[in-house]
Amino acid sequence: MRLYALTDHISRADSEAELAEAERRIDDILKGELQKYAIGDAEATETAAMGLATHRLEHLIAQRRTALGDKPASTLQP
C-alpha cells in the first residue's frame, strides 16, 4: 500500500526533485521488503506484487518526466 500511495505524489509532481524523491522512497520501500524476503518474513507472491507495483510507478514517473519536459510547470495538471 505504501507504493500505491505514491501514485498521487507522482501525478502531482511539478519538478524533477519531487520525482527523484519519489524514486528514493520507492527504493527505500523495496529495500525493506527485500530484506524481509531474504530472512523469510515475506512470501514470494508478496515480493512479486511489489515488483509489479514498482514497474507501474516507474512508468508513471517516466510519463510525468515527459510531461514536465513538454510543458511549463505552471500549466501541469495531475
N, CA, C and O atoms as CSV, one atom per row, in Angstrom:
chain,resi,resn,atom,element,x,y,z
A,1,MET,N,N,0.818,-1.203,0.000
A,1,MET,CA,C,0.000,0.000,0.000
A,1,MET,C,C,0.863,1.269,0.000
A,1,MET,O,O,0.460,2.301,-0.536
A,2,ARG,N,N,2.039,1.182,0.599
A,2,ARG,CA,C,2.906,2.368,0.611
A,2,ARG,C,C,3.326,2.750,-0.802
A,2,ARG,O,O,3.425,3.933,-1.126
A,3,LEU,N,N,3.571,1.753,-1.639
A,3,LEU,CA,C,3.922,2.062,-3.026
A,3,LEU,C,C,2.738,2.675,-3.759
A,3,LEU,O,O,2.896,3.646,-4.498
A,4,TYR,N,N,1.565,2.114,-3.557
A,4,TYR,CA,C,0.373,2.628,-4.234
A,4,TYR,C,C,0.097,4.076,-3.823
A,4,TYR,O,O,-0.366,4.876,-4.636
A,5,ALA,N,N,0.379,4.408,-2.573
A,5,ALA,CA,C,0.152,5.767,-2.086
A,5,ALA,C,C,1.020,6.786,-2.823
A,5,ALA,O,O,0.678,7.968,-2.859
A,6,LEU,N,N,2.115,6.358,-3.400
A,6,LEU,CA,C,2.991,7.270,-4.132
A,6,LEU,C,C,2.405,7.708,-5.479
A,6,LEU,O,O,2.904,8.655,-6.088
A,7,THR,N,N,1.371,7.042,-5.939
A,7,THR,CA,C,0.755,7.378,-7.229
A,7,THR,C,C,0.341,8.840,-7.281
A,7,THR,O,O,0.659,9.539,-8.243
A,8,ASP,N,N,-0.363,9.309,-6.258
A,8,ASP,CA,C,-0.799,10.704,-6.241
A,8,ASP,C,C,0.383,11.663,-6.187
A,8,ASP,O,O,0.389,12.692,-6.863
A,9,HIS,N,N,1.375,11.322,-5.386
A,9,HIS,CA,C,2.572,12.166,-5.281
A,9,HIS,C,C,3.236,12.321,-6.646
A,9,HIS,O,O,3.638,13.420,-7.027
A,10,ILE,N,N,3.347,11.237,-7.365
A,10,ILE,CA,C,3.976,11.263,-8.689
A,10,ILE,C,C,3.121,12.057,-9.675
A,10,ILE,O,O,3.642,12.863,-10.446
A,11,SER,N,N,1.821,11.828,-9.648
A,11,SER,CA,C,0.923,12.515,-10.577
A,11,SER,C,C,0.919,14.022,-10.392
A,11,SER,O,O,0.707,14.772,-11.345
A,12,ARG,N,N,1.153,14.459,-9.172
A,12,ARG,CA,C,1.109,15.888,-8.871
A,12,ARG,C,C,2.494,16.552,-8.863
A,12,ARG,O,O,2.601,17.765,-8.680
A,13,ALA,N,N,3.527,15.771,-9.059
A,13,ALA,CA,C,4.892,16.321,-9.031
A,13,ALA,C,C,5.030,17.402,-10.087
A,13,ALA,O,O,4.587,17.244,-11.225
A,14,ASP,N,N,5.656,18.508,-9.689
A,14,ASP,CA,C,5.880,19.568,-10.671
A,14,ASP,C,C,7.354,19.903,-10.831
A,14,ASP,O,O,7.711,20.964,-11.344
A,15,SER,N,N,8.214,18.975,-10.380
A,15,SER,CA,C,9.650,19.186,-10.566
A,15,SER,C,C,10.374,17.843,-10.597
A,15,SER,O,O,9.873,16.820,-10.130
A,16,GLU,N,N,11.560,17.895,-11.159
A,16,GLU,CA,C,12.410,16.700,-11.189
A,16,GLU,C,C,12.775,16.287,-9.768
A,16,GLU,O,O,12.888,15.096,-9.477
A,17,ALA,N,N,12.958,17.255,-8.891
A,17,ALA,CA,C,13.315,16.947,-7.498
A,17,ALA,C,C,12.223,16.118,-6.822
A,17,ALA,O,O,12.528,15.197,-6.065
A,18,GLU,N,N,10.975,16.431,-7.083
A,18,GLU,CA,C,9.871,15.664,-6.489
A,18,GLU,C,C,9.840,14.236,-7.046
A,18,GLU,O,O,9.553,13.288,-6.316
A,19,LEU,N,N,10.132,14.091,-8.325
A,19,LEU,CA,C,10.166,12.752,-8.913
A,19,LEU,C,C,11.345,11.955,-8.360
A,19,LEU,O,O,11.221,10.757,-8.104
A,20,ALA,N,N,12.478,12.613,-8.178
A,20,ALA,CA,C,13.644,11.942,-7.594
A,20,ALA,C,C,13.336,11.506,-6.161
A,20,ALA,O,O,13.758,10.429,-5.741
A,21,GLU,N,N,12.615,12.321,-5.419
A,21,GLU,CA,C,12.207,11.953,-4.055
A,21,GLU,C,C,11.288,10.737,-4.078
A,21,GLU,O,O,11.417,9.854,-3.229
A,22,ALA,N,N,10.374,10.675,-5.022
A,22,ALA,CA,C,9.502,9.511,-5.148
A,22,ALA,C,C,10.320,8.261,-5.440
A,22,ALA,O,O,10.050,7.197,-4.883
A,23,GLU,N,N,11.312,8.383,-6.305
A,23,GLU,CA,C,12.173,7.241,-6.605
A,23,GLU,C,C,12.944,6.789,-5.369
A,23,GLU,O,O,13.109,5.591,-5.142
A,24,ARG,N,N,13.411,7.734,-4.581
A,24,ARG,CA,C,14.120,7.389,-3.353
A,24,ARG,C,C,13.199,6.651,-2.386
A,24,ARG,O,O,13.605,5.679,-1.749
A,25,ARG,N,N,11.964,7.116,-2.283
A,25,ARG,CA,C,11.002,6.447,-1.396
A,25,ARG,C,C,10.693,5.031,-1.881
A,25,ARG,O,O,10.576,4.105,-1.078
A,26,ILE,N,N,10.562,4.870,-3.191
A,26,ILE,CA,C,10.336,3.537,-3.760
A,26,ILE,C,C,11.510,2.623,-3.419
A,26,ILE,O,O,11.314,1.485,-2.993
A,27,ASP,N,N,12.726,3.122,-3.608
A,27,ASP,CA,C,13.923,2.335,-3.292
A,27,ASP,C,C,13.949,1.922,-1.826
A,27,ASP,O,O,14.272,0.778,-1.507
A,28,ASP,N,N,13.612,2.845,-0.937
A,28,ASP,CA,C,13.603,2.539,0.494
A,28,ASP,C,C,12.585,1.445,0.828
A,28,ASP,O,O,12.873,0.532,1.601
A,29,ILE,N,N,11.406,1.549,0.242
A,29,ILE,CA,C,10.367,0.541,0.481
A,29,ILE,C,C,10.827,-0.816,-0.035
A,29,ILE,O,O,10.685,-1.828,0.651
A,30,LEU,N,N,11.381,-0.834,-1.248
A,30,LEU,CA,C,11.843,-2.095,-1.837
A,30,LEU,C,C,12.977,-2.724,-1.033
A,30,LEU,O,O,12.999,-3.940,-0.842
A,31,LYS,N,N,13.903,-1.918,-0.567
A,31,LYS,CA,C,14.995,-2.456,0.246
A,31,LYS,C,C,14.453,-3.157,1.486
A,31,LYS,O,O,14.886,-4.257,1.829
A,32,GLY,N,N,13.516,-2.518,2.144
A,32,GLY,CA,C,12.917,-3.116,3.334
A,32,GLY,C,C,12.197,-4.414,3.036
A,32,GLY,O,O,12.315,-5.387,3.782
A,33,GLU,N,N,11.453,-4.427,1.947
A,33,GLU,CA,C,10.712,-5.640,1.582
A,33,GLU,C,C,11.647,-6.761,1.155
A,33,GLU,O,O,11.414,-7.922,1.492
A,34,LEU,N,N,12.695,-6.432,0.422
A,34,LEU,CA,C,13.652,-7.460,0.009
A,34,LEU,C,C,14.414,-8.024,1.204
A,34,LEU,O,O,14.753,-9.208,1.227
A,35,GLN,N,N,14.680,-7.189,2.180
A,35,GLN,CA,C,15.311,-7.682,3.405
A,35,GLN,C,C,14.387,-8.659,4.121
A,35,GLN,O,O,14.836,-9.687,4.629
A,36,LYS,N,N,13.097,-8.337,4.162
A,36,LYS,CA,C,12.129,-9.258,4.785
A,36,LYS,C,C,12.099,-10.586,4.030
A,36,LYS,O,O,12.070,-11.654,4.642
A,37,TYR,N,N,12.107,-10.513,2.707
A,37,TYR,CA,C,12.084,-11.733,1.907
A,37,TYR,C,C,13.336,-12.563,2.160
A,37,TYR,O,O,13.261,-13.787,2.263
A,38,ALA,N,N,14.475,-11.909,2.260
A,38,ALA,CA,C,15.743,-12.612,2.457
A,38,ALA,C,C,15.790,-13.401,3.761
A,38,ALA,O,O,16.446,-14.439,3.840
A,39,ILE,N,N,15.099,-12.911,4.773
A,39,ILE,CA,C,15.096,-13.624,6.059
A,39,ILE,C,C,13.848,-14.476,6.246
A,39,ILE,O,O,13.636,-15.049,7.315
A,40,GLY,N,N,13.025,-14.557,5.209
A,40,GLY,CA,C,11.864,-15.430,5.257
A,40,GLY,C,C,10.607,-14.814,5.834
A,40,GLY,O,O,9.655,-15.535,6.131
A,41,ASP,N,N,10.574,-13.501,6.000
A,41,ASP,CA,C,9.395,-12.846,6.549
A,41,ASP,C,C,8.412,-12.367,5.482
A,41,ASP,O,O,7.432,-11.695,5.805
A,42,ALA,N,N,8.657,-12.700,4.230
A,42,ALA,CA,C,7.756,-12.308,3.152
A,42,ALA,C,C,7.617,-13.480,2.183
A,42,ALA,O,O,8.554,-14.250,1.974
A,43,GLU,N,N,6.447,-13.593,1.609
A,43,GLU,CA,C,6.176,-14.640,0.626
A,43,GLU,C,C,6.630,-14.198,-0.766
A,43,GLU,O,O,6.734,-13.004,-1.046
A,44,ALA,N,N,6.893,-15.158,-1.615
A,44,ALA,CA,C,7.304,-14.862,-2.990
A,44,ALA,C,C,6.220,-14.081,-3.725
A,44,ALA,O,O,6.530,-13.203,-4.531
A,45,THR,N,N,4.961,-14.386,-3.459
A,45,THR,CA,C,3.872,-13.667,-4.134
A,45,THR,C,C,3.830,-12.203,-3.717
A,45,THR,O,O,3.526,-11.333,-4.533
A,46,GLU,N,N,4.131,-11.927,-2.459
A,46,GLU,CA,C,4.181,-10.536,-1.998
A,46,GLU,C,C,5.311,-9.787,-2.688
A,46,GLU,O,O,5.152,-8.639,-3.102
A,47,THR,N,N,6.440,-10.448,-2.804
A,47,THR,CA,C,7.594,-9.842,-3.455
A,47,THR,C,C,7.302,-9.603,-4.932
A,47,THR,O,O,7.692,-8.572,-5.480
A,48,ALA,N,N,6.631,-10.530,-5.573
A,48,ALA,CA,C,6.264,-10.359,-6.980
A,48,ALA,C,C,5.289,-9.190,-7.144
A,48,ALA,O,O,5.408,-8.412,-8.090
A,49,ALA,N,N,4.340,-9.068,-6.238
A,49,ALA,CA,C,3.388,-7.958,-6.284
A,49,ALA,C,C,4.109,-6.622,-6.130
A,49,ALA,O,O,3.745,-5.631,-6.763
A,50,MET,N,N,5.133,-6.607,-5.284
A,50,MET,CA,C,5.924,-5.393,-5.109
A,50,MET,C,C,6.615,-5.031,-6.430
A,50,MET,O,O,6.694,-3.857,-6.795
A,51,GLY,N,N,7.101,-6.025,-7.125
A,51,GLY,CA,C,7.749,-5.780,-8.410
A,51,GLY,C,C,6.789,-5.186,-9.429
A,51,GLY,O,O,7.147,-4.274,-10.175
A,52,LEU,N,N,5.572,-5.707,-9.456
A,52,LEU,CA,C,4.567,-5.177,-10.386
A,52,LEU,C,C,4.203,-3.743,-10.036
A,52,LEU,O,O,4.098,-2.895,-10.923
A,53,ALA,N,N,4.010,-3.466,-8.756
A,53,ALA,CA,C,3.676,-2.106,-8.329
A,53,ALA,C,C,4.817,-1.147,-8.659
A,53,ALA,O,O,4.581,-0.021,-9.097
A,54,THR,N,N,6.024,-1.586,-8.453
A,54,THR,CA,C,7.193,-0.758,-8.746
A,54,THR,C,C,7.265,-0.446,-10.238
A,54,THR,O,O,7.542,0.687,-10.632
A,55,HIS,N,N,7.018,-1.444,-11.049
A,55,HIS,CA,C,7.041,-1.241,-12.503
A,55,HIS,C,C,6.019,-0.182,-12.907
A,55,HIS,O,O,6.314,0.692,-13.722
A,56,ARG,N,N,4.838,-0.258,-12.344
A,56,ARG,CA,C,3.785,0.713,-12.648
A,56,ARG,C,C,4.216,2.127,-12.227
A,56,ARG,O,O,4.019,3.086,-12.974
A,57,LEU,N,N,4.792,2.249,-11.056
A,57,LEU,CA,C,5.236,3.558,-10.583
A,57,LEU,C,C,6.358,4.115,-11.456
A,57,LEU,O,O,6.395,5.315,-11.727
A,58,GLU,N,N,7.264,3.254,-11.895
A,58,GLU,CA,C,8.338,3.702,-12.782
A,58,GLU,C,C,7.759,4.235,-14.095
A,58,GLU,O,O,8.258,5.213,-14.650
A,59,HIS,N,N,6.718,3.594,-14.576
A,59,HIS,CA,C,6.049,4.050,-15.789
A,59,HIS,C,C,5.412,5.426,-15.557
A,59,HIS,O,O,5.530,6.312,-16.403
A,60,LEU,N,N,4.744,5.606,-14.423
A,60,LEU,CA,C,4.139,6.899,-14.099
A,60,LEU,C,C,5.197,7.994,-13.986
A,60,LEU,O,O,4.985,9.116,-14.445
A,61,ILE,N,N,6.326,7.669,-13.379
A,61,ILE,CA,C,7.408,8.646,-13.254
A,61,ILE,C,C,7.916,9.045,-14.640
A,61,ILE,O,O,8.148,10.227,-14.897
A,62,ALA,N,N,8.087,8.083,-15.521
A,62,ALA,CA,C,8.550,8.384,-16.877
A,62,ALA,C,C,7.550,9.279,-17.613
A,62,ALA,O,O,7.940,10.218,-18.307
A,63,GLN,N,N,6.267,8.979,-17.457
A,63,GLN,CA,C,5.237,9.812,-18.079
A,63,GLN,C,C,5.270,11.227,-17.524
A,63,GLN,O,O,5.142,12.197,-18.272
A,64,ARG,N,N,5.439,11.344,-16.227
A,64,ARG,CA,C,5.452,12.665,-15.604
A,64,ARG,C,C,6.690,13.450,-16.032
A,64,ARG,O,O,6.615,14.658,-16.261
A,65,ARG,N,N,7.811,12.773,-16.139
A,65,ARG,CA,C,9.026,13.442,-16.619
A,65,ARG,C,C,8.807,13.994,-18.026
A,65,ARG,O,O,9.232,15.106,-18.339
A,66,THR,N,N,8.152,13.221,-18.855
A,66,THR,CA,C,7.846,13.670,-20.209
A,66,THR,C,C,6.951,14.901,-20.159
A,66,THR,O,O,7.190,15.876,-20.872
A,67,ALA,N,N,5.923,14.858,-19.321
A,67,ALA,CA,C,5.009,15.998,-19.194
A,67,ALA,C,C,5.749,17.231,-18.685
A,67,ALA,O,O,5.508,18.338,-19.165
A,68,LEU,N,N,6.636,17.052,-17.730
A,68,LEU,CA,C,7.404,18.180,-17.208
A,68,LEU,C,C,8.315,18.771,-18.271
A,68,LEU,O,O,8.543,19.980,-18.297
A,69,GLY,N,N,8.828,17.930,-19.136
A,69,GLY,CA,C,9.707,18.411,-20.195
A,69,GLY,C,C,8.970,19.105,-21.317
A,69,GLY,O,O,9.544,19.927,-22.032
A,70,ASP,N,N,7.685,18.773,-21.474
A,70,ASP,CA,C,6.896,19.320,-22.575
A,70,ASP,C,C,6.177,20.615,-22.239
A,70,ASP,O,O,5.858,21.393,-23.137
A,71,LYS,N,N,5.914,20.861,-20.949
A,71,LYS,CA,C,5.084,21.996,-20.574
A,71,LYS,C,C,5.718,22.790,-19.442
A,71,LYS,O,O,6.469,22.237,-18.639
A,72,PRO,N,N,5.424,24.066,-19.375
A,72,PRO,CA,C,5.856,24.839,-18.203
A,72,PRO,C,C,5.180,24.298,-16.955
A,72,PRO,O,O,4.025,23.876,-17.017
A,73,ALA,N,N,5.873,24.301,-15.826
A,73,ALA,CA,C,5.346,23.742,-14.581
A,73,ALA,C,C,4.018,24.387,-14.193
A,73,ALA,O,O,3.170,23.716,-13.603
A,74,SER,N,N,3.814,25.646,-14.499
A,74,SER,CA,C,2.588,26.329,-14.082
A,74,SER,C,C,1.355,25.813,-14.804
A,74,SER,O,O,0.242,26.070,-14.344
A,75,THR,N,N,1.501,25.097,-15.914
A,75,THR,CA,C,0.362,24.593,-16.661
A,75,THR,C,C,0.129,23.101,-16.477
A,75,THR,O,O,-0.790,22.554,-17.086
A,76,LEU,N,N,0.927,22.425,-15.660
A,76,LEU,CA,C,0.788,20.989,-15.494
A,76,LEU,C,C,-0.445,20.648,-14.675
A,76,LEU,O,O,-0.744,21.283,-13.664
A,77,GLN,N,N,-1.141,19.642,-15.135
A,77,GLN,CA,C,-2.298,19.120,-14.429
A,77,GLN,C,C,-2.022,17.676,-14.066
A,77,GLN,O,O,-1.449,16.943,-14.872
A,78,PRO,N,N,-2.424,17.232,-12.841
A,78,PRO,CA,C,-2.198,15.816,-12.474
A,78,PRO,C,C,-3.008,14.883,-13.316
A,78,PRO,O,O,-2.933,13.667,-13.136
